[in-house]
Amino acid sequence: MPTLIWSKVKDGLDASMKRKAYAFFEKLQESDELPGLHIEPIVGSVDPRVRTGRVDDNYRCVLFKLTAGDEPFYVIHGVWKHDVANRLAERVRLSMNPINGVPEVERVLDEIRAEAAGASISPPISPVAAPPLVTHAAHADTTPHPVPVAAPKAPRWGPGLTSDALHEQLGIDRALAEAALAAPTEDALVDDVINVARVGWQADALLELATGSTLADVRTMFRLGDTPIVEAADEDTRIIESIKVHPAAQASFHLIDDNAELRRIIEQGDLGAWRLFLHPEQRTYAEKDRNGAFRLSGGAGTGKTVVAIHRARHLARRDPSARLLLTTFTRNFADDLAAAVRRLDETIALPGRLDEPGVYVKGIDQVAWAVVQRAGDDIADATADVLGHSRTDVLASTPSTLWSEAIDAAGADLPRQLATTAFLEAEYEQVVLPHRVANAAAYVRVRRSGRGVALDRAKRLAVWAVIEDYRSRARASGTTDFAEKAALAAAWLTRRSVQLFEHVIVDEGQDFSVPHLQLLRALVAEGPNDLFVCEDSHQRIYGQKIVMSQWGINVRGRARRLTLNYRTTQQNLGWAMTILSGAQWTDLEGAPEEHSYHSARTGPRPRLVAVGTLGEELDAAADILRNWLPDPSLSHADNVAAGRAAAAEDIAILVRDRYKRQTLVAALGDRGVDVRSVDREAPGRSKPLAMTMHRAKGLEFTHVLLFGVAEGAIPRSLRDYESSPEDFADAMLRERALLYVAATRARDVLAVTWSGERSRLLT
């Protein structure tokens, strides 16, 4: 009975072909001699182990047949149209790298890759150095206006690097290494070397070295020295055993366990590759034991969420009786995480209660609510500690208008710049609740480090009068807000010395508030593998800057950073990173945060469309979407090759707020383009999706249109943050982060439109 090994390659198959491919592989798992499979060698192939198999009259599968023991192993290379598959099979080779023991599938020659592009390989690329295209309404499709770009930069090779060192210490092909070191610019390196490298991991390794990593860094990153080279008499056995144990091999090959897993792999295609192929560095973070809390940072698309999901699975499989929490800031993203855990491993328990074994996946505010509910009437003492009075009716939610009511009722003595909901909410969450301030005397004395605006005694008393009125109104209506529930939950757990979880894993940690951090610390006892926090300060679109160590979460010496972007192209990433420039960023340890991310993927330049009126912008958006929508007369692969989306739901239109979203959906409908509005619900299928930039966080699409990126829309009016220059600057950081998040949702194609004056965030 053959064993199948999936290799990392884009499939480019439409839904009907996926069904046929699954049927082919299902039969192959039973026997490679079944009639209809037609598993055949290719005469004159460079690798005698290569085979092709009949998927249907027009498509064939390219495989490698390995023999180890009594049963064969088949490495699945991909499915292509008949003639292309045969030509690919003639020129592709599976071998074992003699230096590091990693199996490698050498990529096809350039002329064959171009021929196969319509079946399984990405559409033609544009040069990395090319600037965005800026067009205007009157000639949006005919007259591009390039914007100036910086002078090309040379690769940042470390001192003394030679092709011999790259080959002998890492196993990189000597000719490839020579070509890389000879590249005069980063752009030439990516275009002429990285994108034509025959072996994928070697391209990634060269990119790391060219951006400042050392040979030792790369050996560690790819775990090339962790696993000894498998000793076996024949190469087939060495390849199979290496795939089973070598982290670098597992970044490109995956043993298929059963038919259910096979079906998931085929249905998800390359968009589901995260399930199978962890970069060796990601695998280290997902599986290595830690002596305490750990922080993993990295830009959008670097794989932090993938690591978090795989770590949850790793810890759950190692100890099925353990209670794990996988949490994030928003409920929608928590639902996405739960679905991802199911896709990764259907055997992992996802309990609905706090005290059950398995992976409990909820948003942090849902966790706080569940803890407070569990406490029941016993919450009264914690309420007295946090809010200054004992009460048990704390589960209902305080309406968002209550701060405004309290300002109107008790804010007569407040200076104008302090009489805003934004200032008071931040003061309450960052000072009052964390320090459990219960009365005016305590508030006058409390330290307010990091708040920017200074308050003398009179101003503090004026602020406290509003806070006291806010609490009084909430007490009268039997409600608490989200921050209060988190503070209450943390206080109750601490009072009762209850730890509900053995492990807590956090995604999007940069968005958490101080009460959230206190709750995290109270949910799990300090010790090995207690807290694992993924964060990116460049994606902080909620709340204020915080430093974890100030609130009991110390990761000193246990923090690492991911820099290689797996999602978007270098063109889109480079444009998105310009949004971050000109601002100072700090991470959750209070240290300066860099944004030197890079991607080995290339694609078309972002298209920037400037128009005069909203009507013209809507017309331009409709034209862009029509050009992106799949042509029903073309196949899945031919649509992709033409630069269109493979499916309508792979297209997203992102706007600053829900009001603009509703206007956009109606206006596009009037122009004959039907799109689906997405709010809290899960994204649907068969139509392009319109959503806010906030809602799109954590999602990805092949084509993204950022609509309405005009001054006054993003950044929006920030009058509520004028209490201090620090508050205003922090609010502006969140606006930059939001636009950066939106731009990095695009995997392949990005367009940006605005009417009137463009946003100041577009450099």
HELIX and SHEET records of a PDB file:
HELIX    1   1 ALA A   15  GLU A   30  1                                  16    
HELIX    2   2 HIS A   82  ARG A   91  1                                  10    
HELIX    3   3 ASP A  110  ALA A  116  1                                   7    
HELIX    4   4 ALA A  137  HIS A  139  5                                   3    
HELIX    5   5 SER A  163  ALA A  165  1                                   3    
HELIX    6   6 LEU A  166  LEU A  170  3                                   5    
HELIX    7   7 ARG A  174  ALA A  182  1                                   9    
HELIX    8   8 GLU A  186  ASP A  192  1                                   7    
HELIX    9   9 ILE A  194  VAL A  196  5                                   3    
HELIX   10  10 GLY A  200  ALA A  210  1                                  11    
HELIX   11  11 LEU A  215  MET A  221  1                                   7    
HELIX   12  12 GLU A  235  VAL A  245  1                                  11    
HELIX   13  13 PRO A  247  GLN A  250  1                                   4    
HELIX   14  14 ASN A  259  GLN A  268  1                                  10    
HELIX   15  15 GLY A  269  ARG A  275  5                                   7    
HELIX   16  16 PRO A  280  GLU A  287  1                                   8    
HELIX   17  17 LYS A  304  ARG A  318  1                                  15    
HELIX   18  18 ARG A  331  LEU A  344  1                                  14    
HELIX   19  19 ILE A  364  ALA A  375  1                                  12    
HELIX   20  20 GLY A  376  ILE A  379  5                                   4    
HELIX   21  21 ALA A  380  LEU A  387  1                                   8    
HELIX   22  22 LEU A  402  ALA A  410  1                                   9    
HELIX   23  23 ARG A  416  LEU A  418  5                                   3    
HELIX   24  24 THR A  421  GLU A  427  1                                   7    
HELIX   25  25 TYR A  428  VAL A  432  3                                   5    
HELIX   26  26 ALA A  440  ARG A  445  1                                   6    
HELIX   27  27 ARG A  457  SER A  477  1                                  21    
HELIX   28  28 PHE A  482  ARG A  496  1                                  15    
HELIX   29  29 GLY A  509  ASP A  511  5                                   3    
HELIX   30  30 VAL A  514  LEU A  523  1                                  10    
HELIX   31  31 SER A  537  GLN A  539  5                                   3    
HELIX   32  32 MET A  548  TRP A  551  5                                   4    
HELIX   33  33 GLN A  570  LEU A  580  1                                  11    
HELIX   34  34 LEU A  614  TRP A  628  1                                  15    
HELIX   35  35 HIS A  636  ALA A  641  1                                   6    
HELIX   36  36 ALA A  648  ASP A  650  5                                   3    
HELIX   37  37 ARG A  658  ASP A  670  1                                  13    
HELIX   38  38 ARG A  719  TYR A  721  5                                   3    
HELIX   39  39 PRO A  725  ALA A  743  1                                  19    
SHEET    1   A 6 GLU A  40  PRO A  41  0                                        
SHEET    2   A 6 VAL A  50  ARG A  54 -1                                        
SHEET    3   A 6 TYR A  59  ALA A  68 -1                                        
SHEET    4   A 6 GLU A  71  LYS A  81 -1                                        
SHEET    5   A 6 THR A   3  SER A   7  1                                        
SHEET    6   A 6 PHE A 253  LEU A 255 -1                                        
SHEET    1   B 2 ARG A  93  MET A  96  0                                        
SHEET    2   B 2 PRO A 103  GLU A 106 -1                                        
SHEET    1   C 8 HIS A 145  PRO A 146  0                                        
SHEET    2   C 8 LEU A 133  HIS A 136 -1                                        
SHEET    3   C 8 ARG A 607  VAL A 611  1                                        
SHEET    4   C 8 ALA A 746  SER A 755  1                                        
SHEET    5   C 8 PHE A 701  LEU A 706  1                                        
SHEET    6   C 8 ILE A 651  VAL A 655  1                                        
SHEET    7   C 8 LEU A 689  THR A 692  1                                        
SHEET    8   C 8 ARG A 676  SER A 677  1                                        
SHEET    1   D 6 GLY A 358  GLY A 363  0                                        
SHEET    2   D 6 ARG A 323  THR A 328  1                                        
SHEET    3   D 6 HIS A 503  VAL A 506  1                                        
SHEET    4   D 6 LEU A 531  GLU A 535  1                                        
SHEET    5   D 6 PHE A 294  GLY A 298  1                                        
SHEET    6   D 6 ALA A 559  LEU A 562  1                                        
SHEET    1   E 2 ALA A 396  SER A 397  0                                        
SHEET    2   E 2 THR A 479  THR A 480  1                                        
SHEET    1   F 2 LEU A 564  ASN A 565  0                                        
SHEET    2   F 2 HIS A 598  SER A 599  1                                        
END                                                                             
